[in-house]
Amino acid sequence: MKPRRRAKAKKPAKTGTKAKSKFWSAGVMRKSDALDIEAGAFKFDDPKKIARSLKRSAEASTRRKAAPYQSAMSMLNFYINRAGKTLTVRRKKILEQAKTELRKLYGRA
């Protein structure tokens, strides 16, 4: 008969680290060098309003490294990609329409 091995003592769980590592994208949205986005900009139901808000933010930002259009579109794409499966069909459609509106505002449609 084989001798039984002793179970290793469990390490205490680290508090607060799971939430930080799980939602790293929220930190990017808050601390990004790209833009200072208006609070709730991605929650608007009107794609034109989202596009205008992103354009205002991109043009007013002194921290961005790229052109205003590129910064605004990057943040919109980042939000869509990070939301992933949690994004409803209706919300995704509105955000995709906001991309089209943003292109129109910058004369790239």
Contacts in CASP RR format, 6 or more apart in sequence:
PFRMAT RR
TARGET T0000
AUTHOR 0000-0000-0000
METHOD contacts of the structure
MODEL  1
MKPRRRAKAKKPAKTGTKAKSKFWSAGVMRKSDALDIEAGAFKFDDPKKI
ARSLKRSAEASTRRKAAPYQSAMSMLNFYINRAGKTLTVRRKKILEQAKT
ELRKLYGRA
25 78 0 8 1.000
25 82 0 8 1.000
28 78 0 8 1.000
29 37 0 8 1.000
29 75 0 8 1.000
29 78 0 8 1.000
29 79 0 8 1.000
32 75 0 8 1.000
33 63 0 8 1.000
33 64 0 8 1.000
33 65 0 8 1.000
34 61 0 8 1.000
34 63 0 8 1.000
34 64 0 8 1.000
34 65 0 8 1.000
34 66 0 8 1.000
34 71 0 8 1.000
34 74 0 8 1.000
34 75 0 8 1.000
35 54 0 8 1.000
35 57 0 8 1.000
35 58 0 8 1.000
35 61 0 8 1.000
35 63 0 8 1.000
35 64 0 8 1.000
35 71 0 8 1.000
35 72 0 8 1.000
35 75 0 8 1.000
36 57 0 8 1.000
36 60 0 8 1.000
36 61 0 8 1.000
36 63 0 8 1.000
37 53 0 8 1.000
37 54 0 8 1.000
37 57 0 8 1.000
37 75 0 8 1.000
38 53 0 8 1.000
38 56 0 8 1.000
38 57 0 8 1.000
41 50 0 8 1.000
41 53 0 8 1.000
41 54 0 8 1.000
41 57 0 8 1.000
42 50 0 8 1.000
42 76 0 8 1.000
42 79 0 8 1.000
42 95 0 8 1.000
44 50 0 8 1.000
44 53 0 8 1.000
45 94 0 8 1.000
46 94 0 8 1.000
47 94 0 8 1.000
47 95 0 8 1.000
47 97 0 8 1.000
47 98 0 8 1.000
47 100 0 8 1.000
47 101 0 8 1.000
48 98 0 8 1.000
48 101 0 8 1.000
50 76 0 8 1.000
50 94 0 8 1.000
50 95 0 8 1.000
50 98 0 8 1.000
50 101 0 8 1.000
51 72 0 8 1.000
51 98 0 8 1.000
51 99 0 8 1.000
51 101 0 8 1.000
51 102 0 8 1.000
51 104 0 8 1.000
51 105 0 8 1.000
52 101 0 8 1.000
52 105 0 8 1.000
54 72 0 8 1.000
54 75 0 8 1.000
54 76 0 8 1.000
54 98 0 8 1.000
54 102 0 8 1.000
55 68 0 8 1.000
55 72 0 8 1.000
55 102 0 8 1.000
55 105 0 8 1.000
55 106 0 8 1.000
57 72 0 8 1.000
58 64 0 8 1.000
58 68 0 8 1.000
58 69 0 8 1.000
58 71 0 8 1.000
58 72 0 8 1.000
58 75 0 8 1.000
59 68 0 8 1.000
61 68 0 8 1.000
61 71 0 8 1.000
64 71 0 8 1.000
65 71 0 8 1.000
66 74 0 8 1.000
68 106 0 8 1.000
69 102 0 8 1.000
69 106 0 8 1.000
69 108 0 8 1.000
72 102 0 8 1.000
73 99 0 8 1.000
73 102 0 8 1.000
76 95 0 8 1.000
76 98 0 8 1.000
76 99 0 8 1.000
76 102 0 8 1.000
77 99 0 8 1.000
79 95 0 8 1.000
80 87 0 8 1.000
80 92 0 8 1.000
80 95 0 8 1.000
80 96 0 8 1.000
83 91 0 8 1.000
83 92 0 8 1.000
87 95 0 8 1.000
100 109 0 8 1.000
103 109 0 8 1.000
END
